[in-house]
Amino acid sequence: PKVTTYSKNESILVVGDGDFTFCRGLVKHRGTGKGVVATSYDSHKTVLRKYPHAKEALAKVSAAGAEIKHDVDGTNIQASLGTRRFDR
């Protein structure tokens, strides 16, 4: 199987990471959250209610320097993020 690596220099948008465990793994893999924008469709409050372990994942993602955005509709990214561009 092909292994994908993510450079520390790339800007990465993660859309709809419900419990933020993918992003937690991503920032661990990269060694930094710099350049990562992690999003969820749900509000912060709803994420914590739906996913009890999300609080820990969010703390690690945030501590690594990633930007976290809630209430992001993946079908209308521009409404939440404007015209920002990402490498991945």
Secondary structure, 3 states (H helix, E strand, C coil): CCCCCCCCCCCEEECCCCCCHHHHHHHHHHCCCCCEEEECCCCHHHHHHHCCCHHHHHHHHHHCCCEEECCCCCCCHHHHHCCCCCCC
